Structure formats: structure tokens, C-alpha cells
């Protein structure tokens, strides 16, 4: 058979005869077998896949798992039904889930739970992560919803803020127990935010402000009380000291008057002690009037101006002294 005609009879033009076939010697192999072999080799093409760092690709053959492809370049032979079925990320992944739930005191809050997780690098675990679980993020989200909505309704709103660590630990324990079966490990779970309704926040702030205002008022009243008590103590001490000073002053005046009377009687014998006393009291009276008149703020002083004014003044002073003596005697008699 002619290789160029590929075994097809070739006719001469304008005749019914065919061209004679070429005779091939027995020791020469037929050329068409080589062409067929070349055709088979050319139809079996080879491809490759480049796996980026931090990723594992899954290679399947005829729909069945064959191997995991690490980062780098790998051959894929489509003619034997090899294909890249998908990829797994070996990086640490983060998932933030916002869960709205109700507390024990019937307040709705939104809790943000952040979860960091990654695929285990064991072959069996990566197999489970790829073939057992369709959507890992949705599965983790479902477990977080379940744990938070079963835990927070047993806690009051004020206690939610103080027990968020316990909530995060309970969520992590549940996720580790469930996701290990699917080839994932939970690195950390955090409660990053607790957000009540805006009106609830405002009410809580007002309650806190009222409590602080009450404490401030109590402290202010206590400070004013201390100031009043200290002022009263200071006033009492001042009055005591003033009274002591006045008593000493009067004692000194009396002693001075007594000595003056004694000396006056020694020098002048025809005058009685009563006359000397009246004269000294009048002198004291005029000194007092002079002091009042010279004090600042006093612009007018009304004094008796009649002829008997001096005698009336002396009589008034004498009556005052006598009444004081009678009162002192009555006090001593009691």
C-alpha cells in the first residue's frame, strides 16, 4: 500500500484501471504502523499546573482522588483523565460572625464572634476537609449561632460584658469538637464586640450618669458639711478666745481702776471712793465715745447735749454696774 495514498486505490484519469500498488519487501516493516504510533503520541498531550504558596491542590483521575499537589509545578495528563478538582488553603483563615440574640433580662444584643481556623496538614485530614465538607465557613457559622444563642439567654445584659471570655471559650470548645472531624483546627475564638440597641445604650449611659451624679452630690454635701462644721468650730474657738480676751481686758480695767482709786485717795483725802469711781467711769465713757467716733464707717453719733447729760450718763453707768453686781451675786448664790 502506498503511504501517500494511505491504502486508497488511485485511478488513472480517463481509464477504469487502477494504479498498481507498490510492492513492499518482506523484511521492511510497513510504514503505516509508524504513522499510527506517531498519531497516538501526538494525541496524548501533557499539561501542567502551578500551585501557589499556601495552597494545596487536589488531583483526581477518572473522578477518583489520586494525590495532593504541594506548592510548585506539577504534570497533569488529560489523556488519562487527570484533572485539578479543587484547592485547599493552608493559611490561617478568619471568619467574623454577627449573632443577634436575647439576654436573660429581655434585651436584644448583637455579638460579634471572630474565629481563626486552618486546615490540618495531614493527608487524611486534608482529604476529610475537601471531600466531607462542602462549605466550611457556613458550617462554622452555624455552630457559632447555636452556641451563642444557647448561652447568652441565660445571662443578664450587664453580665454579658464581664463573661465574654467564658462565651468565647465555650464557642471554641464546641467548634474544636465538631470541626476536627472535618479536618480543621480552631486556633482562637474571640468575642470582639457586644452591641445592644442604641436606646438601651442611651439608657445605660443615663443610669450610669445618674449614679455618678448622686455620688458627686453626696460628696459635695459631705464637703459642705465639713466646711460648715469647721466654720462653726472656728467661730466657737474665735468667740471663746474673744471672750477670754474681753474678760482679761475687763479684769485689767478693774485692777487699773482699783489702783487708781487707791492712789487718788492717798493724794486727796476729802473725796470718797464713790466720787472717784464716778469720775473714772465718766472718763471711760468719754474714751469709748471717742473710739466709736474715730472708727471707720461711723459718720454720725447722737449724744445727749443737755446740762444734765453728764449726770445722766454717770447715773446710767452706775446703774449698769449695780445691776451687773446684783446678777453676779445671784449667780454665785445658786
Residue, then its C-alpha position, 0 to 999 in steps of 0.5 A: x500500500x502506498x503511504x501517500x495514498x494511505x491504502x486508497x486505490x488511485x485511478x488513472x484519469x480517463x481509464x477504469x484501471x487502477x494504479x498498481x500498488x507498490x510492492x513492499x519487501x518482506x523484511x521492511x516493516x510497513x510504514x503505516x504502523x509508524x504513522x499510527x504510533x506517531x498519531x497516538x503520541x501526538x494525541x496524548x498531550x501533557x499539561x501542567x499546573x502551578x500551585x501557589x504558596x499556601x495552597x494545596x491542590x487536589x488531583x483526581x483521575x477518572x473522578x477518583x482522588x489520586x494525590x495532593x499537589x504541594x506548592x510548585x509545578x506539577x504534570x497533569x495528563x488529560x489523556x488519562x483523565x487527570x484533572x485539578x478538582x479543587x484547592x485547599x488553603x493552608x493559611x490561617x483563615x478568619x471568619x467574623x460572625x454577627x449573632x443577634x440574640x436575647x439576654x436573660x433580662x429581655x434585651x436584644x444584643x448583637x455579638x460579634x464572634x471572630x474565629x481563626x481556623x486552618x486546615x490540618x496538614x495531614x493527608x487524611x485530614x486534608x482529604x476529610x476537609x475537601x471531600x466531607x465538607x462542602x462549605x466550611x465557613x457556613x458550617x462554622x457559622x452555624x455552630x457559632x449561632x447555636x452556641x451563642x444563642x444557647x448561652x447568652x439567654x441565660x445571662x443578664x445584659x450587664x453580665x454579658x460584658x464581664x463573661x465574654x471570655x467564658x462565651x468565647x471559650x465555650x464557642x471554641x470548645x464546641x467548634x474544636x469538637x465538631x470541626x476536627x472531624x472535618x479536618x480543621x483546627x480552631x486556633x482562637x475564638x474571640x468575642x470582639x464586640x457586644x452591641x445592644x440597641x442604641x436606646x438601651x445604650x442611651x439608657x445605660x449611659x443615663x443610669x450610669x450618669x445618674x449614679x455618678x451624679x448622686x455620688x458627686x452630690x453626696x460628696x459635695x454635701x459631705x464637703x459642705x458639711x465639713x466646711x460648715x462644721x469647721x466654720x462653726x468650730x472656728x467661730x466657737x474657738x474665735x468667740x471663746x478666745x474673744x471672750x477670754x480676751x474681753x474678760x482679761x481686758x475687763x479684769x485689767x480695767x478693774x485692777x487699773x481702776x482699783x489702783x487708781x482709786x487707791x492712789x487718788x485717795x492717798x493724794x486727796x483725802x476729802x473725796x470718797x471712793x464713790x466720787x472717784x469711781x464716778x469720775x473714772x467711769x465718766x472718763x471711760x465713757x468719754x474714751x469709748x465715745x471717742x473710739x466709736x467716733x474715730x472708727x471707720x464707717x461711723x459718720x454720725x453719733x447722737x449724744x445727749x447735749x443737755x446740762x444734765x447729760x453728764x449726770x445722766x450718763x454717770x447715773x446710767x453707768x452706775x446703774x449698769x454696774x449695780x445691776x451687773x453686781x446684783x446678777x453676779x451675786x445671784x449667780x454665785x448664790x445658786 
